[in-house]
Amino acid sequence: MTETKDTFFKPEKLSPQAKAEQTTSVAKTILASEAAARQKKTEKLRALRLAQEVPEMPAKKVKAVKKR
């Protein structure tokens, strides 16, 4: 195939189905990368939270309930 300026600067028109498939593919790729980043961040925060020392809470004093 000879390479001409028409092949470089005038891409073939895509059918509506091809455009929809391309859009869907790109959207799925973006969503997958965002989900992976969110999962990574969640795991990091969970690890940090579990690494923290849990402060011991003093036992609450139970007040006697007065009977009437």
CHARMM-style PDB file with segment names, atoms N, HN, CA, C and O in Angstrom:
ATOM      1  N   MET     1       0.842  -1.173   0.000  1.00  0.00      PROA
ATOM      2  CA  MET     1       0.000   0.000   0.000  1.00  0.00      PROA
ATOM      3  C   MET     1       0.884   1.231   0.000  1.00  0.00      PROA
ATOM      4  O   MET     1       1.820   1.347   0.792  1.00  0.00      PROA
ATOM      5  N   THR     2       0.585   2.107  -0.863  1.00  0.00      PROA
ATOM      6  HN  THR     2      -0.175   2.013  -1.506  1.00  0.00      PROA
ATOM      7  CA  THR     2       1.357   3.340  -0.898  1.00  0.00      PROA
ATOM      8  C   THR     2       0.838   4.281   0.176  1.00  0.00      PROA
ATOM      9  O   THR     2      -0.365   4.398   0.408  1.00  0.00      PROA
ATOM     10  N   GLU     3       1.754   4.923   0.800  1.00  0.00      PROA
ATOM     11  HN  GLU     3       2.732   4.828   0.612  1.00  0.00      PROA
ATOM     12  CA  GLU     3       1.392   5.843   1.871  1.00  0.00      PROA
ATOM     13  C   GLU     3       1.249   7.234   1.283  1.00  0.00      PROA
ATOM     14  O   GLU     3       2.198   7.798   0.737  1.00  0.00      PROA
ATOM     15  N   THR     4       0.081   7.762   1.401  1.00  0.00      PROA
ATOM     16  HN  THR     4      -0.690   7.305   1.844  1.00  0.00      PROA
ATOM     17  CA  THR     4      -0.182   9.096   0.884  1.00  0.00      PROA
ATOM     18  C   THR     4      -0.726   9.960   1.999  1.00  0.00      PROA
ATOM     19  O   THR     4      -1.026   9.483   3.094  1.00  0.00      PROA
ATOM     20  N   LYS     5      -0.845  11.221   1.703  1.00  0.00      PROA
ATOM     21  HN  LYS     5      -0.601  11.608   0.814  1.00  0.00      PROA
ATOM     22  CA  LYS     5      -1.368  12.112   2.732  1.00  0.00      PROA
ATOM     23  C   LYS     5      -2.821  11.792   3.053  1.00  0.00      PROA
ATOM     24  O   LYS     5      -3.295  12.091   4.149  1.00  0.00      PROA
ATOM     25  N   ASP     6      -3.540  11.182   2.097  1.00  0.00      PROA
ATOM     26  HN  ASP     6      -3.155  10.939   1.206  1.00  0.00      PROA
ATOM     27  CA  ASP     6      -4.934  10.820   2.357  1.00  0.00      PROA
ATOM     28  C   ASP     6      -5.044   9.746   3.438  1.00  0.00      PROA
ATOM     29  O   ASP     6      -5.979   9.766   4.238  1.00  0.00      PROA
ATOM     30  N   THR     7      -4.098   8.813   3.465  1.00  0.00      PROA
ATOM     31  HN  THR     7      -3.338   8.797   2.815  1.00  0.00      PROA
ATOM     32  CA  THR     7      -4.174   7.756   4.468  1.00  0.00      PROA
ATOM     33  C   THR     7      -3.779   8.267   5.842  1.00  0.00      PROA
ATOM     34  O   THR     7      -4.214   7.710   6.851  1.00  0.00      PROA
ATOM     35  N   PHE     8      -2.977   9.299   5.906  1.00  0.00      PROA
ATOM     36  HN  PHE     8      -2.623   9.751   5.088  1.00  0.00      PROA
ATOM     37  CA  PHE     8      -2.551   9.823   7.193  1.00  0.00      PROA
ATOM     38  C   PHE     8      -3.517  10.860   7.754  1.00  0.00      PROA
ATOM     39  O   PHE     8      -3.797  10.868   8.953  1.00  0.00      PROA
ATOM     40  N   PHE     9      -4.016  11.717   6.904  1.00  0.00      PROA
ATOM     41  HN  PHE     9      -3.789  11.710   5.930  1.00  0.00      PROA
ATOM     42  CA  PHE     9      -4.790  12.849   7.382  1.00  0.00      PROA
ATOM     43  C   PHE     9      -6.297  12.696   7.214  1.00  0.00      PROA
ATOM     44  O   PHE     9      -7.054  13.512   7.740  1.00  0.00      PROA
ATOM     45  N   LYS    10      -6.751  11.677   6.498  1.00  0.00      PROA
ATOM     46  HN  LYS    10      -6.136  11.014   6.071  1.00  0.00      PROA
ATOM     47  CA  LYS    10      -8.174  11.473   6.315  1.00  0.00      PROA
ATOM     48  C   LYS    10      -8.525  10.054   6.751  1.00  0.00      PROA
ATOM     49  O   LYS    10      -8.614   9.149   5.921  1.00  0.00      PROA
ATOM     50  N   PRO    11      -8.721   9.863   8.031  1.00  0.00      PROA
ATOM     51  CA  PRO    11      -9.049   8.511   8.481  1.00  0.00      PROA
ATOM     52  C   PRO    11     -10.435   8.107   7.972  1.00  0.00      PROA
ATOM     53  O   PRO    11     -11.296   8.951   7.720  1.00  0.00      PROA
ATOM     54  N   GLU    12     -10.622   6.818   7.831  1.00  0.00      PROA
ATOM     55  HN  GLU    12      -9.923   6.133   8.035  1.00  0.00      PROA
ATOM     56  CA  GLU    12     -11.918   6.324   7.373  1.00  0.00      PROA
ATOM     57  C   GLU    12     -12.972   6.626   8.426  1.00  0.00      PROA
ATOM     58  O   GLU    12     -12.689   6.626   9.624  1.00  0.00      PROA
ATOM     59  N   LYS    13     -14.169   6.879   7.971  1.00  0.00      PROA
ATOM     60  HN  LYS    13     -14.398   6.879   6.998  1.00  0.00      PROA
ATOM     61  CA  LYS    13     -15.251   7.160   8.905  1.00  0.00      PROA
ATOM     62  C   LYS    13     -15.689   5.857   9.554  1.00  0.00      PROA
ATOM     63  O   LYS    13     -15.813   4.821   8.899  1.00  0.00      PROA
ATOM     64  N   LEU    14     -15.917   5.937  10.853  1.00  0.00      PROA
ATOM     65  HN  LEU    14     -15.815   6.778  11.385  1.00  0.00      PROA
ATOM     66  CA  LEU    14     -16.357   4.762  11.586  1.00  0.00      PROA
ATOM     67  C   LEU    14     -17.879   4.672  11.550  1.00  0.00      PROA
ATOM     68  O   LEU    14     -18.581   5.683  11.535  1.00  0.00      PROA
ATOM     69  N   SER    15     -18.360   3.455  11.537  1.00  0.00      PROA
ATOM     70  HN  SER    15     -17.790   2.633  11.549  1.00  0.00      PROA
ATOM     71  CA  SER    15     -19.804   3.259  11.588  1.00  0.00      PROA
ATOM     72  C   SER    15     -20.284   3.604  12.996  1.00  0.00      PROA
ATOM     73  O   SER    15     -19.488   3.608  13.935  1.00  0.00      PROA
ATOM     74  N   PRO    16     -21.554   3.889  13.151  1.00  0.00      PROA
ATOM     75  CA  PRO    16     -22.065   4.183  14.500  1.00  0.00      PROA
ATOM     76  C   PRO    16     -21.803   3.048  15.485  1.00  0.00      PROA
ATOM     77  O   PRO    16     -21.542   3.294  16.663  1.00  0.00      PROA
ATOM     78  N   GLN    17     -21.873   1.809  15.008  1.00  0.00      PROA
ATOM     79  HN  GLN    17     -22.086   1.609  14.052  1.00  0.00      PROA
ATOM     80  CA  GLN    17     -21.590   0.674  15.884  1.00  0.00      PROA
ATOM     81  C   GLN    17     -20.135   0.681  16.326  1.00  0.00      PROA
ATOM     82  O   GLN    17     -19.836   0.434  17.494  1.00  0.00      PROA
ATOM     83  N   ALA    18     -19.243   0.958  15.410  1.00  0.00      PROA
ATOM     84  HN  ALA    18     -19.486   1.158  14.461  1.00  0.00      PROA
ATOM     85  CA  ALA    18     -17.815   0.976  15.736  1.00  0.00      PROA
ATOM     86  C   ALA    18     -17.513   2.096  16.723  1.00  0.00      PROA
ATOM     87  O   ALA    18     -16.715   1.915  17.643  1.00  0.00      PROA
ATOM     88  N   LYS    19     -18.147   3.256  16.537  1.00  0.00      PROA
ATOM     89  HN  LYS    19     -18.795   3.403  15.789  1.00  0.00      PROA
ATOM     90  CA  LYS    19     -17.952   4.364  17.472  1.00  0.00      PROA
ATOM     91  C   LYS    19     -18.458   3.988  18.857  1.00  0.00      PROA
ATOM     92  O   LYS    19     -17.808   4.273  19.863  1.00  0.00      PROA
ATOM     93  N   ALA    20     -19.626   3.343  18.904  1.00  0.00      PROA
ATOM     94  HN  ALA    20     -20.154   3.112  18.087  1.00  0.00      PROA
ATOM     95  CA  ALA    20     -20.197   2.934  20.184  1.00  0.00      PROA
ATOM     96  C   ALA    20     -19.300   1.912  20.872  1.00  0.00      PROA
ATOM     97  O   ALA    20     -19.085   1.989  22.081  1.00  0.00      PROA
ATOM     98  N   GLU    21     -18.777   0.959  20.112  1.00  0.00      PROA
ATOM     99  HN  GLU    21     -18.951   0.896  19.129  1.00  0.00      PROA
ATOM    100  CA  GLU    21     -17.873  -0.041  20.682  1.00  0.00      PROA
ATOM    101  C   GLU    21     -16.595   0.601  21.203  1.00  0.00      PROA
ATOM    102  O   GLU    21     -16.090   0.229  22.262  1.00  0.00      PROA
ATOM    103  N   GLN    22     -16.077   1.565  20.454  1.00  0.00      PROA
ATOM    104  HN  GLN    22     -16.487   1.868  19.594  1.00  0.00      PROA
ATOM    105  CA  GLN    22     -14.856   2.251  20.873  1.00  0.00      PROA
ATOM    106  C   GLN    22     -15.112   3.045  22.155  1.00  0.00      PROA
ATOM    107  O   GLN    22     -14.298   3.017  23.078  1.00  0.00      PROA
ATOM    108  N   THR    23     -16.233   3.744  22.210  1.00  0.00      PROA
ATOM    109  HN  THR    23     -16.894   3.766  21.460  1.00  0.00      PROA
ATOM    110  CA  THR    23     -16.586   4.519  23.398  1.00  0.00      PROA
ATOM    111  C   THR    23     -16.770   3.602  24.601  1.00  0.00      PROA
ATOM    112  O   THR    23     -16.291   3.900  25.695  1.00  0.00      PROA
ATOM    113  N   THR    24     -17.464   2.490  24.396  1.00  0.00      PROA
ATOM    114  HN  THR    24     -17.853   2.248  23.507  1.00  0.00      PROA
ATOM    115  CA  THR    24     -17.682   1.531  25.473  1.00  0.00      PROA
ATOM    116  C   THR    24     -16.361   0.967  25.970  1.00  0.00      PROA
ATOM    117  O   THR    24     -16.149   0.830  27.175  1.00  0.00      PROA
ATOM    118  N   SER    25     -15.485   0.644  25.048  1.00  0.00      PROA
ATOM    119  HN  SER    25     -15.657   0.755  24.069  1.00  0.00      PROA
ATOM    120  CA  SER    25     -14.183   0.089  25.411  1.00  0.00      PROA
ATOM    121  C   SER    25     -13.370   1.082  26.237  1.00  0.00      PROA
ATOM    122  O   SER    25     -12.774   0.714  27.250  1.00  0.00      PROA
ATOM    123  N   VAL    26     -13.348   2.327  25.806  1.00  0.00      PROA
ATOM    124  HN  VAL    26     -13.832   2.626  24.984  1.00  0.00      PROA
ATOM    125  CA  VAL    26     -12.594   3.358  26.525  1.00  0.00      PROA
ATOM    126  C   VAL    26     -13.206   3.591  27.903  1.00  0.00      PROA
ATOM    127  O   VAL    26     -12.483   3.730  28.889  1.00  0.00      PROA
ATOM    128  N   ALA    27     -14.532   3.636  27.972  1.00  0.00      PROA
ATOM    129  HN  ALA    27     -15.119   3.523  27.170  1.00  0.00      PROA
ATOM    130  CA  ALA    27     -15.204   3.853  29.254  1.00  0.00      PROA
ATOM    131  C   ALA    27     -14.909   2.711  30.220  1.00  0.00      PROA
ATOM    132  O   ALA    27     -14.642   2.948  31.398  1.00  0.00      PROA
ATOM    133  N   LYS    28     -14.955   1.477  29.729  1.00  0.00      PROA
ATOM    134  HN  LYS    28     -15.171   1.285  28.772  1.00  0.00      PROA
ATOM    135  CA  LYS    28     -14.661   0.327  30.588  1.00  0.00      PROA
ATOM    136  C   LYS    28     -13.215   0.362  31.077  1.00  0.00      PROA
ATOM    137  O   LYS    28     -12.938   0.008  32.222  1.00  0.00      PROA
ATOM    138  N   THR    29     -12.302   0.785  30.220  1.00  0.00      PROA
ATOM    139  HN  THR    29     -12.528   1.073  29.290  1.00  0.00      PROA
ATOM    140  CA  THR    29     -10.897   0.891  30.609  1.00  0.00      PROA
ATOM    141  C   THR    29     -10.719   1.930  31.710  1.00  0.00      PROA
ATOM    142  O   THR    29     -10.005   1.696  32.685  1.00  0.00      PROA
ATOM    143  N   ILE    30     -11.372   3.076  31.550  1.00  0.00      PROA
ATOM    144  HN  ILE    30     -11.953   3.266  30.758  1.00  0.00      PROA
ATOM    145  CA  ILE    30     -11.281   4.139  32.557  1.00  0.00      PROA
ATOM    146  C   ILE    30     -11.874   3.665  33.875  1.00  0.00      PROA
ATOM    147  O   ILE    30     -11.271   3.862  34.930  1.00  0.00      PROA
ATOM    148  N   LEU    31     -13.049   3.040  33.827  1.00  0.00      PROA
ATOM    149  HN  LEU    31     -13.539   2.879  32.970  1.00  0.00      PROA
ATOM    150  CA  LEU    31     -13.691   2.558  35.049  1.00  0.00      PROA
ATOM    151  C   LEU    31     -12.848   1.489  35.742  1.00  0.00      PROA
ATOM    152  O   LEU    31     -12.766   1.463  36.970  1.00  0.00      PROA
ATOM    153  N   ALA    32     -12.231   0.621  34.972  1.00  0.00      PROA
ATOM    154  HN  ALA    32     -12.298   0.642  33.975  1.00  0.00      PROA
ATOM    155  CA  ALA    32     -11.391  -0.425  35.558  1.00  0.00      PROA
ATOM    156  C   ALA    32     -10.169   0.173  36.242  1.00  0.00      PROA
ATOM    157  O   ALA    32      -9.779  -0.277  37.320  1.00  0.00      PROA
ATOM    158  N   SER    33      -9.563   1.181  35.627  1.00  0.00      PROA
ATOM    159  HN  SER    33      -9.879   1.547  34.752  1.00  0.00      PROA
ATOM    160  CA  SER    33      -8.387   1.800  36.244  1.00  0.00      PROA
ATOM    161  C   SER    33      -8.776   2.558  37.511  1.00  0.00      PROA
ATOM    162  O   SER    33      -8.032   2.546  38.492  1.00  0.00      PROA
ATOM    163  N   GLU    34      -9.941   3.220  37.498  1.00  0.00      PROA
ATOM    164  HN  GLU    34     -10.545   3.230  36.701  1.00  0.00      PROA
ATOM    165  CA  GLU    34     -10.400   3.920  38.698  1.00  0.00      PROA
ATOM    166  C   GLU    34     -10.723   2.931  39.813  1.00  0.00      PROA
ATOM    167  O   GLU    34     -10.421   3.191  40.978  1.00  0.00      PROA
ATOM    168  N   ALA    35     -11.327   1.810  39.470  1.00  0.00      PROA
ATOM    169  HN  ALA    35     -11.572   1.598  38.523  1.00  0.00      PROA
ATOM    170  CA  ALA    35     -11.651   0.795  40.471  1.00  0.00      PROA
ATOM    171  C   ALA    35     -10.376   0.208  41.075  1.00  0.00      PROA
ATOM    172  O   ALA    35     -10.314  -0.033  42.280  1.00  0.00      PROA
ATOM    173  N   ALA    36      -9.372  -0.018  40.251  1.00  0.00      PROA
ATOM    174  HN  ALA    36      -9.423   0.178  39.272  1.00  0.00      PROA
ATOM    175  CA  ALA    36      -8.103  -0.549  40.752  1.00  0.00      PROA
ATOM    176  C   ALA    36      -7.433   0.449  41.690  1.00  0.00      PROA
ATOM    177  O   ALA    36      -6.895   0.063  42.728  1.00  0.00      PROA
ATOM    178  N   ALA    37      -7.463   1.726  41.330  1.00  0.00      PROA
ATOM    179  HN  ALA    37      -7.900   2.040  40.487  1.00  0.00      PROA
ATOM    180  CA  ALA    37      -6.866   2.756  42.189  1.00  0.00      PROA
ATOM    181  C   ALA    37      -7.628   2.857  43.506  1.00  0.00      PROA
ATOM    182  O   ALA    37      -7.022   3.009  44.567  1.00  0.00      PROA
ATOM    183  N   ARG    38      -8.957   2.773  43.439  1.00  0.00      PROA
ATOM    184  HN  ARG    38      -9.449   2.649  42.577  1.00  0.00      PROA
ATOM    185  CA  ARG    38      -9.778   2.846  44.651  1.00  0.00      PROA
ATOM    186  C   ARG    38      -9.498   1.652  45.561  1.00  0.00      PROA
ATOM    187  O   ARG    38      -9.390   1.808  46.777  1.00  0.00      PROA
ATOM    188  N   GLN    39      -9.379   0.453  44.970  1.00  0.00      PROA
ATOM    189  HN  GLN    39      -9.467   0.327  43.982  1.00  0.00      PROA
ATOM    190  CA  GLN    39      -9.094  -0.748  45.751  1.00  0.00      PROA
ATOM    191  C   GLN    39      -7.719  -0.650  46.418  1.00  0.00      PROA
ATOM    192  O   GLN    39      -7.559  -1.031  47.577  1.00  0.00      PROA
ATOM    193  N   LYS    40      -6.739  -0.141  45.688  1.00  0.00      PROA
ATOM    194  HN  LYS    40      -6.869   0.169  44.746  1.00  0.00      PROA
ATOM    195  CA  LYS    40      -5.386   0.012  46.233  1.00  0.00      PROA
ATOM    196  C   LYS    40      -5.397   0.985  47.414  1.00  0.00      PROA
ATOM    197  O   LYS    40      -4.768   0.732  48.441  1.00  0.00      PROA
ATOM    198  N   LYS    41      -6.113   2.093  47.260  1.00  0.00      PROA
ATOM    199  HN  LYS    41      -6.624   2.299  46.426  1.00  0.00      PROA
ATOM    200  CA  LYS    41      -6.200   3.091  48.325  1.00  0.00      PROA
ATOM    201  C   LYS    41      -6.910   2.507  49.546  1.00  0.00      PROA
ATOM    202  O   LYS    41      -6.499   2.746  50.681  1.00  0.00      PROA
ATOM    203  N   THR    42      -7.979   1.739  49.309  1.00  0.00      PROA
ATOM    204  HN  THR    42      -8.313   1.545  48.387  1.00  0.00      PROA
ATOM    205  CA  THR    42      -8.718   1.123  50.409  1.00  0.00      PROA
ATOM    206  C   THR    42      -7.832   0.162  51.186  1.00  0.00      PROA
ATOM    207  O   THR    42      -7.840   0.165  52.417  1.00  0.00      PROA
ATOM    208  N   GLU    43      -7.069  -0.660  50.476  1.00  0.00      PROA
ATOM    209  HN  GLU    43      -7.063  -0.662  49.476  1.00  0.00      PROA
ATOM    210  CA  GLU    43      -6.176  -1.608  51.143  1.00  0.00      PROA
ATOM    211  C   GLU    43      -5.110  -0.876  51.955  1.00  0.00      PROA
ATOM    212  O   GLU    43      -4.769  -1.299  53.060  1.00  0.00      PROA
ATOM    213  N   LYS    44      -4.589   0.213  51.412  1.00  0.00      PROA
ATOM    214  HN  LYS    44      -4.866   0.556  50.515  1.00  0.00      PROA
ATOM    215  CA  LYS    44      -3.567   0.986  52.112  1.00  0.00      PROA
ATOM    216  C   LYS    44      -4.139   1.589  53.394  1.00  0.00      PROA
ATOM    217  O   LYS    44      -3.520   1.507  54.455  1.00  0.00      PROA
ATOM    218  N   LEU    45      -5.324   2.195  53.292  1.00  0.00      PROA
ATOM    219  HN  LEU    45      -5.827   2.262  52.430  1.00  0.00      PROA
ATOM    220  CA  LEU    45      -5.939   2.807  54.468  1.00  0.00      PROA
ATOM    221  C   LEU    45      -6.319   1.756  55.509  1.00  0.00      PROA
ATOM    222  O   LEU    45      -6.192   1.998  56.710  1.00  0.00      PROA
ATOM    223  N   ARG    46      -6.784   0.591  55.057  1.00  0.00      PROA
ATOM    224  HN  ARG    46      -6.887   0.394  54.082  1.00  0.00      PROA
ATOM    225  CA  ARG    46      -7.138  -0.479  55.991  1.00  0.00      PROA
ATOM    226  C   ARG    46      -5.898  -0.947  56.743  1.00  0.00      PROA
ATOM    227  O   ARG    46      -5.949  -1.177  57.952  1.00  0.00      PROA
ATOM    228  N   ALA    47      -4.782  -1.089  56.025  1.00  0.00      PROA
ATOM    229  HN  ALA    47      -4.741  -0.902  55.043  1.00  0.00      PROA
ATOM    230  CA  ALA    47      -3.540  -1.526  56.665  1.00  0.00      PROA
ATOM    231  C   ALA    47      -3.073  -0.497  57.691  1.00  0.00      PROA
ATOM    232  O   ALA    47      -2.622  -0.865  58.776  1.00  0.00      PROA
ATOM    233  N   LEU    48      -3.176   0.787  57.358  1.00  0.00      PROA
ATOM    234  HN  LEU    48      -3.542   1.087  56.476  1.00  0.00      PROA
ATOM    235  CA  LEU    48      -2.783   1.832  58.302  1.00  0.00      PROA
ATOM    236  C   LEU    48      -3.686   1.837  59.532  1.00  0.00      PROA
ATOM    237  O   LEU    48      -3.221   2.012  60.658  1.00  0.00      PROA
ATOM    238  N   ARG    49      -4.987   1.642  59.300  1.00  0.00      PROA
ATOM    239  HN  ARG    49      -5.365   1.499  58.385  1.00  0.00      PROA
ATOM    240  CA  ARG    49      -5.927   1.637  60.421  1.00  0.00      PROA
ATOM    241  C   ARG    49      -5.655   0.451  61.347  1.00  0.00      PROA
ATOM    242  O   ARG    49      -5.705   0.594  62.569  1.00  0.00      PROA
ATOM    243  N   LEU    50      -5.372  -0.707  60.778  1.00  0.00      PROA
ATOM    244  HN  LEU    50      -5.331  -0.823  59.786  1.00  0.00      PROA
ATOM    245  CA  LEU    50      -5.104  -1.884  61.597  1.00  0.00      PROA
ATOM    246  C   LEU    50      -3.756  -1.790  62.304  1.00  0.00      PROA
ATOM    247  O   LEU    50      -3.560  -2.418  63.344  1.00  0.00      PROA
ATOM    248  N   ALA    51      -2.834  -1.018  61.757  1.00  0.00      PROA
ATOM    249  HN  ALA    51      -2.993  -0.507  60.912  1.00  0.00      PROA
ATOM    250  CA  ALA    51      -1.516  -0.874  62.361  1.00  0.00      PROA
ATOM    251  C   ALA    51      -1.542   0.056  63.570  1.00  0.00      PROA
ATOM    252  O   ALA    51      -0.655  -0.005  64.421  1.00  0.00      PROA
ATOM    253  N   GLN    52      -2.542   0.905  63.646  1.00  0.00      PROA
ATOM    254  HN  GLN    52      -3.262   0.955  62.955  1.00  0.00      PROA
ATOM    255  CA  GLN    52      -2.626   1.828  64.777  1.00  0.00      PROA
ATOM    256  C   GLN    52      -2.949   1.058  66.050  1.00  0.00      PROA
ATOM    257  O   GLN    52      -3.628   0.031  66.031  1.00  0.00      PROA
ATOM    258  N   GLU    53      -2.441   1.588  67.151  1.00  0.00      PROA
ATOM    259  HN  GLU    53      -1.889   2.422  67.166  1.00  0.00      PROA
ATOM    260  CA  GLU    53      -2.755   0.982  68.432  1.00  0.00      PROA
ATOM    261  C   GLU    53      -4.184   1.345  68.802  1.00  0.00      PROA
ATOM    262  O   GLU    53      -4.627   2.479  68.621  1.00  0.00      PROA
ATOM    263  N   VAL    54      -4.878   0.372  69.314  1.00  0.00      PROA
ATOM    264  HN  VAL    54      -4.519  -0.549  69.461  1.00  0.00      PROA
ATOM    265  CA  VAL    54      -6.254   0.619  69.721  1.00  0.00      PROA
ATOM    266  C   VAL    54      -6.228   1.097  71.168  1.00  0.00      PROA
ATOM    267  O   VAL    54      -5.822   0.347  72.055  1.00  0.00      PROA
ATOM    268  N   PRO    55      -6.654   2.332  71.419  1.00  0.00      PROA
ATOM    269  CA  PRO    55      -6.660   2.815  72.802  1.00  0.00      PROA
ATOM    270  C   PRO    55      -7.728   2.078  73.602  1.00  0.00      PROA
ATOM    271  O   PRO    55      -8.858   1.890  73.151  1.00  0.00      PROA
ATOM    272  N   GLU    56      -7.334   1.671  74.797  1.00  0.00      PROA
ATOM    273  HN  GLU    56      -6.416   1.824  75.163  1.00  0.00      PROA
ATOM    274  CA  GLU    56      -8.293   0.956  75.631  1.00  0.00      PROA
ATOM    275  C   GLU    56      -9.232   1.963  76.266  1.00  0.00      PROA
ATOM    276  O   GLU    56      -8.808   2.948  76.871  1.00  0.00      PROA
ATOM    277  N   MET    57     -10.481   1.697  76.116  1.00  0.00      PROA
ATOM    278  HN  MET    57     -10.825   0.898  75.624  1.00  0.00      PROA
ATOM    279  CA  MET    57     -11.497   2.576  76.673  1.00  0.00      PROA
ATOM    280  C   MET    57     -11.748   2.156  78.118  1.00  0.00      PROA
ATOM    281  O   MET    57     -11.902   0.967  78.400  1.00  0.00      PROA
ATOM    282  N   PRO    58     -11.790   3.126  79.037  1.00  0.00      PROA
ATOM    283  CA  PRO    58     -12.101   2.763  80.419  1.00  0.00      PROA
ATOM    284  C   PRO    58     -13.536   2.252  80.495  1.00  0.00      PROA
ATOM    285  O   PRO    58     -14.419   2.709  79.770  1.00  0.00      PROA
ATOM    286  N   ALA    59     -13.740   1.300  81.387  1.00  0.00      PROA
ATOM    287  HN  ALA    59     -13.023   0.929  81.976  1.00  0.00      PROA
ATOM    288  CA  ALA    59     -15.081   0.735  81.527  1.00  0.00      PROA
ATOM    289  C   ALA    59     -16.029   1.819  82.022  1.00  0.00      PROA
ATOM    290  O   ALA    59     -15.700   2.580  82.931  1.00  0.00      PROA
ATOM    291  N   LYS    60     -17.178   1.878  81.428  1.00  0.00      PROA
ATOM    292  HN  LYS    60     -17.445   1.259  80.690  1.00  0.00      PROA
ATOM    293  CA  LYS    60     -18.157   2.879  81.831  1.00  0.00      PROA
ATOM    294  C   LYS    60     -18.804   2.438  83.135  1.00  0.00      PROA
ATOM    295  O   LYS    60     -19.105   1.263  83.343  1.00  0.00      PROA
ATOM    296  N   LYS    61     -19.004   3.409  83.994  1.00  0.00      PROA
ATOM    297  HN  LYS    61     -18.759   4.363  83.825  1.00  0.00      PROA
ATOM    298  CA  LYS    61     -19.661   3.106  85.259  1.00  0.00      PROA
ATOM    299  C   LYS    61     -21.163   3.041  85.012  1.00  0.00      PROA
ATOM    300  O   LYS    61     -21.759   3.921  84.391  1.00  0.00      PROA
ATOM    301  N   VAL    62     -21.736   1.986  85.515  1.00  0.00      PROA
ATOM    302  HN  VAL    62     -21.252   1.271  86.019  1.00  0.00      PROA
ATOM    303  CA  VAL    62     -23.169   1.817  85.345  1.00  0.00      PROA
ATOM    304  C   VAL    62     -23.850   2.425  86.556  1.00  0.00      PROA
ATOM    305  O   VAL    62     -23.583   2.037  87.693  1.00  0.00      PROA
ATOM    306  N   LYS    63     -24.717   3.366  86.306  1.00  0.00      PROA
ATOM    307  HN  LYS    63     -24.934   3.681  85.382  1.00  0.00      PROA
ATOM    308  CA  LYS    63     -25.435   4.004  87.403  1.00  0.00      PROA
ATOM    309  C   LYS    63     -26.626   3.137  87.779  1.00  0.00      PROA
ATOM    310  O   LYS    63     -27.297   2.561  86.923  1.00  0.00      PROA
ATOM    311  N   ALA    64     -26.867   3.062  89.066  1.00  0.00      PROA
ATOM    312  HN  ALA    64     -26.322   3.531  89.762  1.00  0.00      PROA
ATOM    313  CA  ALA    64     -28.013   2.294  89.540  1.00  0.00      PROA
ATOM    314  C   ALA    64     -29.287   3.036  89.168  1.00  0.00      PROA
ATOM    315  O   ALA    64     -29.385   4.255  89.308  1.00  0.00      PROA
ATOM    316  N   VAL    65     -30.227   2.293  88.706  1.00  0.00      PROA
ATOM    317  HN  VAL    65     -30.147   1.303  88.592  1.00  0.00      PROA
ATOM    318  CA  VAL    65     -31.495   2.883  88.314  1.00  0.00      PROA
ATOM    319  C   VAL    65     -32.404   2.878  89.530  1.00  0.00      PROA
ATOM    320  O   VAL    65     -32.597   1.844  90.170  1.00  0.00      PROA
ATOM    321  N   LYS    66     -32.959   4.035  89.840  1.00  0.00      PROA
ATOM    322  HN  LYS    66     -32.803   4.874  89.320  1.00  0.00      PROA
ATOM    323  CA  LYS    66     -33.855   4.140  90.994  1.00  0.00      PROA
ATOM    324  C   LYS    66     -35.229   3.605  90.619  1.00  0.00      PROA
ATOM    325  O   LYS    66     -35.785   3.928  89.569  1.00  0.00      PROA
ATOM    326  N   LYS    67     -35.747   2.793  91.497  1.00  0.00      PROA
ATOM    327  HN  LYS    67     -35.296   2.531  92.350  1.00  0.00      PROA
ATOM    328  CA  LYS    67     -37.096   2.270  91.281  1.00  0.00      PROA
ATOM    329  C   LYS    67     -38.076   3.188  91.968  1.00  0.00      PROA
ATOM    330  O   LYS    67     -37.791   3.708  93.047  1.00  0.00      PROA
ATOM    331  N   ARG    68     -39.180   3.386  91.382  1.00  0.00      PROA
ATOM    332  HN  ARG    68     -39.411   2.963  90.506  1.00  0.00      PROA
ATOM    333  CA  ARG    68     -40.188   4.273  91.970  1.00  0.00      PROA
ATOM    334  C   ARG    68     -41.247   3.510  92.681  1.00  0.00      PROA
ATOM    335  OT1 ARG    68     -42.172   4.105  93.233  1.00  0.00      PROA
TER     336      ARG     68
END
